[in-house]
Amino acid sequence: MTYEEYLDEVTTLLTELYKLSDAAAIKHVMRAQAEDFFTLHDDDPAMRTQERAEQDAKTIFAQKNKSRPEAFHKRGK
């Protein structure tokens, strides 16, 4: 798949696996792209597989949760 198709697939997986809105999934993929997460994918088409897209979606979601743990825990117990 092309680089753009790959990014679309990762975005779709985020919406399907983690029930994120389209806007939220796009935001997270764009942020990962801005942080050079996908640089090697752009250079090496062999990295753009369905299996890798699933791994990358999981990694991006985990990083999102790690960077904002307060969003996933109740405040003011």
N, C-alpha and C positions, 0 to 999 in steps of 0.2 A: 504494500500500500504506500501511497505517497506520504510525505511528512504531514501534510495537512489532514489527510484521511486518518493518520495515526492519532493526531491530536484530537480529532473529532471522536475517534473510538474511545480514547481515554476519558473524554468528557462524558460520552454516553454511558460508559461503565460506572462513572461516579454517580450519575443520576439513577442508574438501575440498582447498583449494589448498595448504595448508601442513602437513597431517597433524597438526594440533594436536588434543589431546583436547577433548571438549566442555567440560570444566571449565576448561581453559586458555583456550579461545576465549572463553568467557563472561567469564572474569576480565579478559581484554584489552579486550573490548567495554565492560564495566562501568567499567574504569579510564578508557578514552577518554571515556565518557559523563560520568564524574565530573570530567574535565578540560575539559568543555564542547565536546568535539569535535563532538558531534551537535546542538548548540543550534540552528543554522540549519535543520537537517533537521526539527526539531520544529515550527518556525515556518512552513516552506515545504514543503508536500507535493510540489511539483514536483521537489524535490531527492531524493526517495525513489524512485529508479529502479534497475533491475537494474544498469545500467552504472555508476551512481554507487556502488552497493553494492560492486561489484568494485573500483573505485578506492579506496574507503574501506578495504576489507579489506587491500589492498596497502599502503596508507599506515600503517594500524595495525600491521601485521606489521613493516614497515620501522622504525617508531618503537620497537617492542618490541626489535628486534635492535640498534638504535642505542643504546638505553638500557642494554643488558646485553651488550656485545660479548664479555665473558669467558665467557658461556654457550655461545658458538659457536666458541671457539678452545680448543685443547688447552692445558692448564696444565702447567707444569713440564717443559718440553722437555728 
